Amino acid sequence: MEEKKSKKELVAICLFVFSLVLIAIGTTFAFFTYSKQGTTVNKLESGTLTFIYDENRKEKNGVSLTNAFPISDEEGTKQTGTGFFEFQVRSKARGASIYYEIYLTKDNNSTLPEYAVKTYLTEVSDTGTETGVSNLFTSEAINLYSELGESKVPSLLKQEVIGKTLYQGSVSEEEITKTFRYRMWIDNDTNQVRGGEWIHNNKTFSVKVNVYAQNNSIPGPTNPAEICNDSNVNEPKLVDGMIPVYYDYEEGTWKKANAKTANWYNYCNQEWANAVTIGLDEDGGTTQREEYQKASPDTPIEMDDINTMWVWIPRYEYNFVSIESVKGEKGTCAYQGNTYDCYPNPGEIEINFINGTSKQESDPTNYKMHPAFTFGEKELTGLWFAKFEPSNEEKKFTINAGSNSSYLTPTIKPNTTSWRHIQVANAFYASRKMQTEKYEVYGFKANDESYDTHMSKNIEWASVAYLSQSQYGKYGNNTYAANDKEVYINNCAQYITGIAGDTTSAEASDSTCTENTYETLKGQKASTTGNITGVYDMSGGALEYVMGAMDDGSNKPMIYKSGFTDNGGTSKLPDAKYYDLYTSNTPSQACDGQICYGHALSETEGWYSDHGDFDWGNSWLRRDGRFDGSAVTGAFAFQFIPGDGGGNNCFRVVLASCEA
């Protein structure tokens, strides 16, 4: 009788209320942390994101168990009345995704042993049907996560994450309402006697059920090793004339950022740092530029006043060993009657950011420093990559916006016409003249050695493509799944910058030129981040020359139809730091008989079925494919051509900040 009485001894089991931490980036609030406990409905809302949890919907007192004693799992999972705690999660996302996690944390004042308690979470359908969404487990390992320091948690989540995950979910571009029921009971199979005393007598066990939510994030930590870490991201190096910006989704405008605060960028959330330059006044003055430079943070910046837009690519190392294993299943693709090996569903390129200008890899056996961050004899903390294909000030809104000339004035912005019909040499010198002759147009210093504007080398293009295929780029953006992680094609038949097709490999279109512009939800699918902060036109649009050339046998590029000269003059071949040189028409042997590590050639050949072509008869490399390239076009596509000024050929500009 004594044993039976002990089993029926009252056990106080308390269920505590929710706590919510929501971090949202890229909305009307640049950095906002919300934490609240103990009310029935808690809500955080902006024009872009809404996340609500409604606690204790069934009974405001939560779970209330009277005369609790051990029961079977079958009984425990079916408790009714006050035997469960019901709550609701309601979420809406526009222009972002919300990841959320429901997890448990134990009150340290609990006296009932963890191994004696079982927990279970179900989701309730509109018809009342329950489906288990968590494993039925005891609470013995409830402190599953070790205590984490600030450097180990997502950079804006400055709190410890200790608990046991019950459920993980996400929402994107839609509205959801989910109802959950949480149950907890004493395990019937638990040995009642431990250490010579009854474990159930006059004991309590308390937990908190928590919801953690974050927009545009990779899934929250399931163990310390999986936590996103961008703490080594080098601070973007602004040069004179550049203004840091962020995008206000609700107001639909770029605003001046405070370069010393976290609202500017967050690479764990696929939010890359952006900057702009301001053009001259109509009379050639600098008044509007000076006003923006003096303006306080959060000041709107009019697109009409912007003449270039840039995205910061921080210094990083990448896992060159694992690239072969993440290619995925091999297929066979066709292009112009020829077949080639392709990999429609490649995986993640593992990347670690490198603080400062260190040349030392964290693990030289598996990692290599990406070569884009060595510029001649300079080691760079990062580089600024043009956000869009360039247009030019003189012809930016005409269908034939190009000219085979280096004297037009480059602009880099959306909804303009790509600059085409240009030879490699003129594209290179037009890029250099942004620094050497036209610096006043952008507010740069007069040909100062602290920075360098130049036409993108192939390795610089590749650094953006690799970063996009990492957890910090579109590949890591939970808004997208499967093939949608590929950067969408710009299929605008009018060569308008910043456009996205309706699918990853859409055929040429005129309607998308006005419907899927860069700031729309569809338009952002063509960004390297899957949101507005990334680089556009990396797939489709115009074909982009890069400074990569075949060796003519004397350790310099084959000139062919590029427009360069080998005897001096205004179009002379530039210094070697401005181009990549290839020594074989076999991609896996193109760098002095070796793989060209970090060049997005043999390492990523055929990824997303993109076409690659090493034609020894041609000499200059171009990337991405054209607007009508469909499946063979993409961020990993490449081809060698003569270097001439054909109507499809464009280029890309890079700005290297050479100060460490």
Phi, psi and omega per residue, in radians:
M1 nan -0.646 -3.107
E2 -1.103 -0.705 3.131
E3 -1.142 -0.756 -3.140
K4 -1.090 -0.708 3.124
K5 -1.107 -0.697 -3.111
S6 -1.114 -0.637 -3.136
K7 -1.134 -0.485 -3.100
K8 -1.686 0.092 3.077
E9 -0.970 2.419 -3.140
L10 -1.097 2.256 3.078
V11 -2.061 2.112 -3.139
A12 -1.465 1.952 3.109
I13 -2.019 2.024 -3.026
C14 -1.909 2.394 3.028
L15 -1.926 2.073 -3.119
F16 -1.470 2.894 -3.066
V17 -1.464 3.077 -3.087
F18 -1.225 2.728 2.787
S19 -2.281 2.485 -3.096
L20 -2.237 2.322 2.959
V21 -2.121 2.067 3.133
L22 -2.068 2.174 3.068
I23 -2.006 2.148 -3.107
A24 -2.192 2.309 -3.121
I25 -2.110 2.518 3.035
G26 1.441 0.318 3.071
T27 -1.937 -2.818 -3.118
T28 -1.193 -0.412 3.016
F29 -1.789 2.303 -3.059
A30 -1.402 -0.601 -3.136
F31 -2.590 1.955 -3.034
F32 -2.465 2.228 3.092
T33 -2.080 2.309 -3.048
Y34 -2.209 2.250 3.113
S35 -2.529 2.224 -3.092
K36 -2.661 2.533 3.116
Q37 -2.343 2.657 2.852
G38 1.508 0.266 3.027
T39 -2.083 2.878 -3.052
T40 -1.273 -0.751 3.134
V41 -2.205 2.215 3.059
N42 -2.106 2.417 -2.989
K43 -2.525 2.405 2.967
L44 -2.216 2.237 -3.039
E45 -2.501 2.463 2.954
S46 -2.408 -3.029 3.123
G47 -1.192 -0.284 -3.054
T48 -1.912 -0.700 -3.018
L49 -2.174 2.464 2.971
T50 -2.351 2.299 3.054
F51 -2.445 2.098 -3.070
I52 -2.198 2.385 2.879
Y53 -2.159 2.324 -3.083
D54 -1.984 1.834 -3.011
E55 -1.645 2.717 3.076
N56 1.015 0.676 -3.101
R57 -1.111 -0.644 -3.088
K58 -1.311 -0.921 3.138
E59 -2.450 2.256 -3.061
K60 -1.159 -0.301 3.121
N61 -1.554 0.071 3.125
G62 1.236 -2.640 3.124
V63 -1.314 2.295 3.101
S64 -2.283 1.858 -3.135
L65 -1.884 2.173 -3.135
T66 -1.900 2.388 -3.130
N67 0.913 0.798 -3.076
A68 -1.188 2.401 3.047
F69 -2.556 2.889 -3.055
P70 -0.973 2.395 3.076
I71 -2.353 2.934 -3.132
S72 -1.341 2.872 3.096
D73 -1.100 -0.673 3.129
E74 -1.044 -0.742 3.097
E75 -1.204 -0.740 -3.080
G76 -1.091 -0.720 -3.090
T77 -1.314 -0.132 -3.104
K78 -2.052 0.227 -3.135
Q79 -0.994 2.461 -3.109
T80 -2.126 -3.048 3.102
G81 1.070 -2.160 3.136
T82 -1.512 0.180 -3.101
G83 -1.463 0.006 3.037
F84 -2.449 2.835 -3.131
F85 -2.003 2.061 -3.076
E86 -1.864 2.406 3.123
F87 -2.585 2.938 -3.059
Q88 -2.313 2.476 3.004
V89 -2.025 2.180 3.090
R90 -2.148 2.317 -3.011
S91 -2.541 2.505 3.067
K92 -2.441 2.321 3.112
A93 -2.245 2.437 3.046
R94 -2.414 2.014 -3.117
G95 1.397 0.209 -3.139
A96 -2.821 2.943 3.005
S97 -2.032 2.678 3.077
I98 -2.069 2.142 2.995
Y99 -1.730 2.399 3.101
Y100 -2.435 2.690 -3.098
E101 -2.425 2.301 3.058
I102 -1.780 2.176 -3.095
Y103 -2.524 2.835 -3.102
L104 -1.849 2.523 2.904
T105 -2.317 2.487 -3.062
K106 -1.649 2.453 3.013
D107 -1.263 2.178 -3.110
N108 -1.136 -0.241 3.102
N109 -1.456 -0.038 3.113
S110 -1.086 2.462 -3.117
T111 -1.977 -0.288 3.076
L112 -1.364 2.315 -3.105
P113 -1.028 2.514 -3.105
E114 -1.073 -0.630 -3.070
Y115 -1.171 -0.204 -3.094
A116 -1.539 -0.151 -3.011
V117 -1.988 2.411 3.041
K118 -2.026 2.594 -3.126
T119 -2.296 2.748 -3.095
Y120 -2.780 2.422 3.110
L121 -2.142 2.345 3.066
T122 -2.184 2.726 2.994
E123 -1.830 2.392 -3.059
V124 -1.848 2.186 3.130
S125 -1.380 3.032 3.115
D126 -1.074 -0.464 -3.140
T127 -1.565 0.001 3.123
G128 1.640 -0.016 3.120
T129 -1.265 2.379 3.140
E130 -1.812 2.407 3.078
T131 -2.236 2.231 3.129
G132 -1.167 2.270 3.139
V133 -2.077 -0.015 3.038
S134 -2.255 2.706 3.023
N135 -1.186 2.500 3.057
L136 -1.356 2.022 -3.058
F137 -2.491 2.788 3.006
T138 -1.386 2.904 -3.091
S139 -1.623 0.189 -3.015
E140 -1.054 -0.623 -3.133
A141 -1.773 0.628 -2.987
I142 -1.136 -0.520 3.061
N143 -1.560 1.085 -3.041
L144 -1.120 -0.639 -3.128
Y145 -1.569 2.384 3.034
S146 -1.259 2.881 3.139
E147 -1.213 2.256 -3.008
L148 -1.930 2.373 3.071
G149 -1.416 2.965 -3.072
E150 -1.030 -0.620 -3.064
S151 -1.247 -0.216 -3.094
K152 -1.749 -0.184 -3.123
V153 -1.767 2.823 3.077
P154 -0.846 2.465 -2.848
S155 -1.038 -0.428 3.124
L156 -1.753 -0.116 -3.116
L157 -1.665 1.453 -3.049
K158 -1.543 1.180 3.089
Q159 -2.687 2.840 3.066
E160 -1.350 2.503 3.066
V161 -2.031 1.723 -3.075
I162 -2.229 2.145 3.141
G163 2.908 -2.975 -3.135
K164 -2.184 2.147 -3.073
T165 -1.261 2.273 3.021
L166 -1.729 -0.652 -3.002
Y167 -2.771 2.508 3.039
Q168 -2.253 2.409 3.128
G169 -2.673 2.995 3.089
S170 -2.625 2.798 3.102
V171 -2.419 2.483 -3.129
S172 -2.593 2.248 3.036
E173 0.940 0.540 3.131
E174 -2.742 3.023 3.108
E175 -2.025 2.343 3.138
I176 -2.248 2.694 2.938
T177 -2.348 2.160 3.131
K178 -2.204 2.374 3.090
T179 -1.942 2.302 -3.125
F180 -2.146 2.686 2.998
R181 -2.238 2.265 -3.140
Y182 -1.934 2.325 3.125
R183 -2.235 2.659 -3.118
M184 -2.602 2.419 -3.136
W185 -2.699 2.919 3.098
I186 -1.470 2.270 -3.063
D187 -1.173 2.187 -3.126
N188 -1.138 -0.454 -3.070
D189 -1.582 0.030 -3.120
T190 -1.249 2.344 3.050
N191 -1.092 2.181 -3.035
Q192 -1.310 -0.359 -3.075
V193 -2.016 2.160 3.046
R194 -2.361 2.242 3.119
G195 1.133 0.439 3.063
G196 1.470 0.096 3.118
E197 -2.351 2.718 3.137
W198 -1.250 2.212 -3.022
I199 -1.370 -0.325 -3.026
H200 -1.572 -0.301 -2.985
N201 -1.097 2.117 2.997
N202 0.873 0.770 -3.117
K203 -1.955 2.733 3.076
T204 -2.192 2.707 3.050
F205 -2.502 2.147 -3.060
S206 -2.236 2.434 3.056
V207 -2.337 2.836 2.933
K208 -1.934 2.371 2.980
V209 -1.708 2.132 -3.004
N210 -2.039 2.582 2.958
V211 -2.093 2.211 3.056
Y212 -1.997 2.289 3.138
A213 -2.342 2.543 3.130
Q214 -2.653 2.399 -3.127
N215 -1.544 2.618 3.081
N216 0.870 0.626 -3.111
S217 -1.908 2.787 2.898
I218 -1.257 2.822 -3.117
P219 -0.960 2.512 3.133
G220 -1.067 2.957 -2.998
P221 -1.157 2.290 2.932
T222 -1.816 -0.274 2.909
N223 -2.780 2.796 -3.023
P224 -0.977 -0.537 -3.080
A225 -1.225 -0.354 -3.075
E226 -1.632 0.045 -3.066
I227 -1.308 2.320 3.104
C228 -1.180 2.375 -3.115
N229 -2.334 1.905 3.049
D230 -2.010 0.446 -3.081
S231 -1.162 -0.332 3.132
N232 -1.609 0.095 3.101
V233 -1.077 2.156 3.121
N234 -1.208 2.392 3.098
E235 -1.020 2.265 3.139
P236 -0.973 2.356 -3.120
K237 -1.647 1.694 3.105
L238 -1.313 2.422 3.017
V239 -1.810 2.887 -3.142
D240 -0.905 2.317 -3.141
G241 1.771 -0.395 -3.104
M242 -1.507 2.437 3.116
I243 -2.136 2.189 3.109
P244 -1.210 2.463 -3.099
V245 -2.405 2.741 2.943
Y246 -2.346 2.852 -3.082
Y247 -1.807 2.230 3.054
D248 -1.602 1.820 -3.054
Y249 -1.134 -0.641 -3.080
E250 -1.199 -0.750 -3.118
E251 -1.551 -0.178 3.104
G252 1.138 0.750 -3.113
T253 -2.595 2.672 2.997
W254 -1.397 2.478 3.123
K255 -2.277 2.687 3.117
K256 -1.163 2.308 3.130
A257 -1.727 2.736 2.968
N258 -1.540 1.926 -3.031
A259 -1.149 -0.162 -3.122
K260 -1.757 0.077 -3.129
T261 -2.115 2.925 -3.022
A262 -1.364 -0.103 -3.096
N263 -1.310 -0.119 -3.084
W264 -1.337 -0.715 -3.073
Y265 -2.783 2.758 3.044
N266 -2.770 1.728 -3.018
Y267 -1.219 -0.434 3.046
C268 -1.138 -0.476 3.096
N269 -1.699 0.266 -3.094
Q270 1.011 0.549 3.090
E271 -1.837 1.731 -3.080
W272 -1.527 2.623 -3.108
A273 -1.228 2.357 3.124
N274 -2.109 2.637 3.065
A275 -2.561 2.756 -3.128
V276 -2.354 2.865 2.924
T277 -2.101 2.708 -3.063
I278 -1.917 2.344 -3.108
G279 -1.324 3.086 3.115
L280 -1.323 2.772 3.024
D281 -1.154 2.934 3.136
E282 -1.023 -0.534 3.136
D283 -1.606 0.161 3.123
G284 1.535 0.066 3.131
G285 -1.448 -3.135 -3.080
T286 -2.089 0.347 -3.053
T287 -1.054 -0.851 -3.086
Q288 -1.135 -0.635 3.102
R289 -1.108 -0.803 -3.130
E290 -1.115 -0.636 3.129
E291 -1.142 -0.733 3.103
Y292 -1.151 -0.694 -3.125
Q293 -1.146 -0.556 3.134
K294 -1.515 -0.263 -3.040
A295 -1.150 2.709 3.117
S296 -1.343 2.777 3.046
P297 -0.966 2.654 -3.135
D298 1.390 0.093 3.042
T299 -1.263 2.214 3.092
P300 -1.093 2.493 3.089
I301 -2.046 2.073 -3.067
E302 -1.239 2.355 3.138
M303 -1.047 -0.603 3.138
D304 -1.103 -0.413 -3.125
D305 -1.529 -0.282 -3.114
I306 -1.446 2.404 3.026
N307 -2.065 -0.322 2.986
T308 -2.491 2.604 3.096
M309 -2.275 2.423 -3.001
W310 -2.353 2.675 3.112
V311 -2.221 2.344 -3.069
W312 -1.485 2.194 3.058
I313 -1.923 1.823 -3.054
P314 -1.298 2.715 3.116
R315 -1.042 2.350 3.126
Y316 -2.647 2.858 2.955
E317 -1.930 2.755 3.134
Y318 -2.354 2.701 -3.118
N319 -1.433 1.709 -3.082
F320 -1.355 -0.385 -3.122
V321 -1.277 -0.690 -3.040
S322 -1.400 -0.198 -3.074
I323 -1.004 -0.705 3.138
E324 -1.079 -0.688 -3.066
S325 -1.352 -0.310 -3.116
V326 -1.728 0.113 3.124
K327 -1.088 -0.551 -3.091
G328 1.546 -3.015 -3.078
E329 -1.195 2.354 -3.101
K330 -1.431 2.415 3.048
G331 -2.182 -3.038 3.078
T332 -2.151 2.174 -3.136
C333 -2.047 2.853 -3.105
A334 -2.233 2.530 3.086
Y335 -2.587 2.116 3.120
Q336 0.869 0.761 3.070
G337 1.492 -0.139 3.126
N338 -1.847 2.569 3.103
T339 -1.797 2.712 3.100
Y340 -2.665 2.738 3.091
D341 -1.227 2.384 3.130
C342 -2.466 2.815 -3.063
Y343 -2.305 1.623 -2.992
P344 -1.159 -0.416 -3.036
N345 -2.297 1.166 -3.140
P346 -1.210 2.787 -3.104
G347 -1.755 -2.767 -3.022
E348 -1.414 2.354 2.935
I349 -1.533 2.098 -3.088
E350 -1.370 2.220 -3.048
I351 -2.280 2.431 2.978
N352 -2.135 2.230 3.057
F353 -1.264 2.575 -3.083
I354 -2.039 2.115 -3.136
N355 -1.289 2.435 3.119
G356 1.225 -2.523 -3.123
T357 -2.103 0.489 -3.139
S358 -1.006 2.412 3.081
K359 -1.726 0.028 -3.067
Q360 -1.582 2.086 3.075
E361 -1.257 2.658 3.120
S362 -1.195 -0.558 3.141
D363 -2.593 1.548 -3.046
P364 -1.032 -0.339 3.117
T365 -1.196 -0.560 -3.049
N366 -2.063 -0.381 -3.028
Y367 -2.056 2.557 2.998
K368 -2.219 2.489 3.006
M369 -1.152 2.327 3.139
H370 -1.175 2.323 -3.023
P371 -1.196 -0.260 -3.103
A372 -1.102 -0.326 -3.041
F373 -1.679 0.214 2.936
T374 -1.971 2.020 -3.077
F375 -2.090 1.713 -3.027
G376 1.125 -2.128 3.107
E377 -1.675 0.055 -3.101
K378 -1.694 2.365 2.959
E379 -1.700 2.194 -3.041
L380 -1.743 2.542 3.020
T381 -1.378 -0.247 3.131
G382 2.944 -3.091 3.109
L383 -2.519 2.704 3.063
W384 -1.690 2.129 -3.131
F385 -1.877 2.345 -3.128
A386 -0.993 2.279 -3.050
K387 -1.203 -0.489 -3.120
F388 -2.361 2.866 2.936
E389 -1.035 2.542 -3.093
P390 -1.307 2.594 2.874
S391 -1.990 -2.899 3.012
N392 -2.422 2.637 -3.012
E393 -1.045 -0.581 -3.030
E394 -1.342 -0.515 -3.031
K395 -2.368 0.508 -2.936
K396 -1.211 -0.246 -3.109
F397 -2.041 0.284 3.115
T398 -1.889 2.591 -3.059
I399 -1.053 -0.689 3.052
N400 -1.721 1.259 -2.950
A401 -1.405 0.026 -3.017
G402 -1.781 -3.116 3.066
S403 -2.950 2.454 3.120
N404 -1.444 1.198 -3.060
S405 -2.569 2.590 3.078
S406 -1.708 0.114 -3.004
Y407 -1.719 -0.167 3.057
L408 -1.266 2.881 -3.019
T409 -1.789 1.953 -3.093
P410 -1.112 2.411 2.926
T411 -2.167 2.651 -3.108
I412 -2.358 1.718 -3.086
K413 -2.835 2.921 -3.095
P414 -1.408 2.886 3.018
N415 1.040 0.563 3.012
T416 -2.139 3.019 -3.087
T417 -1.687 2.276 -3.100
S418 -1.032 2.476 3.106
W419 -1.384 1.987 -3.092
R420 -2.187 -2.908 3.137
H421 1.044 0.682 -3.030
I422 -2.282 2.339 3.054
Q423 -1.241 2.831 -3.138
V424 -1.027 -0.795 -3.067
A425 -1.054 -0.796 -3.124
N426 -1.209 -0.599 3.061
A427 -1.105 -0.734 3.126
F428 -1.102 -0.842 -3.059
Y429 -1.306 -0.466 3.008
A430 -1.116 -0.659 3.102
S431 -1.185 -0.735 -3.137
R432 -1.168 -0.603 -3.099
K433 -1.197 -0.261 3.012
M434 -1.071 -0.433 3.122
Q435 -1.817 -0.709 -2.980
T436 -1.472 -0.491 -3.079
E437 -2.265 -0.654 -2.987
K438 -1.835 0.367 -3.059
Y439 -0.987 -0.567 -3.117
E440 -1.138 -0.469 3.141
V441 -1.106 -0.508 -3.053
Y442 -1.920 -0.166 -3.096
G443 1.503 0.192 3.103
F444 -1.266 2.838 3.019
K445 -1.200 2.772 -3.093
A446 -1.260 1.644 3.057
N447 0.843 0.801 -3.096
D448 -1.436 2.530 -3.096
E449 -1.372 -0.021 3.137
S450 -1.341 -0.142 3.108
Y451 -2.576 2.939 -3.135
D452 -2.637 2.083 3.016
T453 -1.712 2.343 -3.123
H454 -2.775 2.857 3.049
M455 -1.176 2.424 -3.075
S456 -1.026 2.328 2.925
K457 -1.367 2.895 3.117
N458 -1.102 -0.690 -3.116
I459 -1.160 -0.507 3.111
E460 -1.259 -0.732 3.011
W461 -0.988 -0.842 -3.080
A462 -1.072 -0.596 -3.131
S463 -1.081 -0.586 3.102
V464 -1.296 -0.748 3.137
A465 -1.081 -0.771 3.137
Y466 -1.124 -0.740 -3.123
L467 -1.130 -0.621 3.098
S468 -1.132 -0.530 -3.101
Q469 -1.578 0.262 3.115
S470 -1.882 3.125 3.099
Q471 -1.125 -0.286 -3.107
Y472 -1.596 -0.106 -3.119
G473 -2.021 -2.780 -3.077
K474 -1.040 -0.560 3.129
Y475 -1.042 -0.588 -3.122
G476 -1.578 -0.009 -3.104
N477 -1.460 2.027 -3.059
N478 -1.242 -0.064 3.008
T479 -1.109 -0.444 -3.000
Y480 -2.060 2.645 3.124
A481 -2.425 2.728 3.052
A482 0.900 -2.306 -3.053
N483 -1.155 -0.338 3.137
D484 -1.197 -0.168 3.071
K485 -1.269 -0.269 3.050
E486 -1.213 2.532 3.039
V487 -1.135 2.196 -3.097
Y488 -1.175 2.636 3.097
I489 -1.246 2.487 2.870
N490 -1.515 1.784 -3.035
N491 -1.783 0.337 -3.126
C492 -1.240 2.053 -3.094
A493 -1.224 -0.149 3.128
Q494 -1.765 0.166 3.084
Y495 1.071 0.644 3.101
I496 -1.445 2.347 -3.069
T497 -1.310 2.579 3.015
G498 1.406 0.279 -3.094
I499 -1.649 2.636 3.046
A500 -2.159 2.532 2.993
G501 -1.303 3.004 3.115
D502 -1.328 -0.322 3.076
T503 -2.361 3.007 -3.093
T504 -1.035 -0.659 -3.061
S505 -2.205 0.801 -3.095
A506 -1.108 2.622 3.063
E507 -1.307 2.902 -3.087
A508 -0.946 2.519 -3.078
S509 -2.607 2.666 2.964
D510 -1.758 -0.561 -3.070
S511 -1.145 -0.597 -3.126
T512 -1.158 -0.358 -3.089
C513 -1.059 -0.445 3.136
T514 -2.019 -0.328 -3.067
E515 -1.608 -0.674 -3.032
N516 -1.874 0.897 -3.126
T517 -1.237 2.879 -2.885
Y518 -1.011 -0.501 -3.047
E519 -1.539 -0.190 -3.135
T520 -1.372 2.879 3.121
L521 -1.062 -0.716 3.097
K522 -1.194 -0.730 -3.131
G523 -1.027 -0.642 -3.105
Q524 -1.189 -0.257 3.089
K525 -1.206 -0.299 3.103
A526 -1.612 0.163 3.119
S527 -1.643 2.659 3.135
T528 -1.229 -0.146 3.067
T529 -1.951 -0.198 -3.035
G530 1.371 0.093 3.038
N531 -2.395 -3.098 -2.974
I532 -1.283 -0.177 -3.067
T533 -1.464 -0.138 -3.048
G534 -1.518 -2.955 3.118
V535 -1.669 2.415 -3.117
Y536 -1.901 2.958 3.058
D537 1.138 0.425 3.077
M538 -1.424 -0.182 3.047
S539 -2.346 2.127 3.125
G540 1.384 -2.710 -2.984
G541 1.225 -2.294 3.025
A542 -1.598 2.839 2.993
L543 -1.327 2.385 -3.039
E544 -1.969 2.044 2.959
Y545 -1.147 2.504 2.904
V546 -2.173 2.815 -3.135
M547 -1.435 1.370 3.048
G548 -2.477 2.250 -2.998
A549 -2.483 2.750 3.036
M550 -1.307 2.503 3.095
D551 -1.257 2.317 3.134
D552 -1.468 0.089 -3.139
G553 1.777 -0.145 -3.141
S554 -2.139 0.461 3.091
N555 1.153 0.640 3.023
K556 -2.623 2.834 -3.038
P557 -1.184 2.565 2.900
M558 -1.156 2.176 -3.090
I559 -1.270 -0.849 3.136
Y560 0.817 -2.111 -3.071
K561 -1.809 0.375 -3.037
S562 -1.255 -0.396 -3.063
G563 1.633 -0.162 3.062
F564 -1.251 2.720 3.024
T565 -2.102 2.693 -3.130
D566 -1.833 0.213 -3.081
N567 -2.257 0.621 3.091
G568 1.464 -2.848 -3.135
G569 1.558 -3.036 -3.030
T570 -1.279 -0.282 -3.133
S571 -2.049 0.542 -3.117
K572 -1.155 2.694 3.046
L573 -1.019 2.346 -3.114
P574 -1.382 3.093 3.080
D575 -1.058 2.734 -3.062
A576 -1.085 -0.413 -3.127
K577 -1.169 -0.238 -3.076
Y578 -1.662 0.019 3.128
Y579 -2.571 2.789 3.014
D580 -1.809 2.442 -3.061
L581 -2.047 2.338 -3.097
Y582 -2.082 2.438 -2.950
T583 -1.953 0.017 -3.120
S584 -2.630 2.645 3.058
N585 -1.539 0.115 2.992
T586 -1.722 1.965 -3.014
P587 -0.940 -0.626 -3.093
S588 -1.329 -0.081 3.128
Q589 -2.227 0.305 -2.940
A590 -1.344 -0.200 3.105
C591 -1.951 1.470 -3.131
D592 0.930 0.771 3.083
G593 1.487 0.023 -3.101
Q594 -2.074 2.968 3.006
I595 -1.105 2.442 3.051
C596 -1.501 1.556 -3.062
Y597 -1.159 2.248 3.093
G598 1.463 0.103 -3.063
H599 -1.669 -0.050 -3.081
A600 0.983 0.773 3.061
L601 -1.962 -1.799 -3.096
S602 -1.129 -0.514 -3.125
E603 -1.075 -0.663 -3.048
T604 -2.118 0.333 -3.098
E605 -1.063 2.229 3.120
G606 1.462 0.008 3.125
W607 -1.074 2.444 -3.054
Y608 0.951 0.408 -3.133
S609 1.218 0.206 3.122
D610 -1.098 2.514 -3.069
H611 -1.525 2.412 3.062
G612 -2.199 2.398 -3.055
D613 -2.505 1.974 3.062
F614 -1.788 1.622 -3.107
D615 -1.741 1.915 -3.085
W616 -1.107 -0.373 3.139
G617 -1.287 -0.222 3.089
N618 -2.035 2.914 -2.925
S619 -2.214 -0.339 -3.018
W620 -2.043 2.393 -3.010
L621 -1.535 2.397 2.975
R622 -2.294 2.719 -2.987
R623 -2.087 2.880 2.805
D624 1.404 -0.368 -3.107
G625 1.351 2.929 -3.023
R626 -1.667 3.001 -3.111
F627 -1.007 -0.456 -3.105
D628 -1.845 0.341 -3.114
G629 -1.416 -0.190 3.082
S630 0.875 -2.199 -2.966
A631 -1.156 -0.453 -3.068
V632 -1.495 -0.136 -3.140
T633 -1.566 2.527 3.095
G634 2.982 3.061 -3.091
A635 -1.145 -0.319 -3.138
F636 -1.848 0.112 3.120
A637 -1.355 2.572 3.086
F638 -2.673 2.783 -3.134
Q639 -2.845 2.507 3.026
F640 -1.706 2.307 3.102
I641 -2.378 3.093 -3.006
P642 -1.183 -0.364 -3.102
G643 1.721 0.188 -3.049
D644 -1.433 -3.135 -3.065
G645 -1.707 0.829 3.132
G646 -1.079 2.824 -3.031
G647 -1.162 -0.218 -3.130
N648 -1.717 -0.141 -2.893
N649 -1.629 2.158 -3.138
C650 -2.162 -2.789 -3.135
F651 -2.799 -3.070 3.128
R652 -2.478 2.582 -3.095
V653 -1.898 2.515 3.065
V654 -2.161 2.479 3.018
L655 -2.087 2.025 3.120
A656 -1.739 2.140 3.014
S657 -1.512 1.956 -2.954
C658 -1.543 0.015 3.088
E659 -1.536 2.252 -3.119
A660 -1.203 nan nan
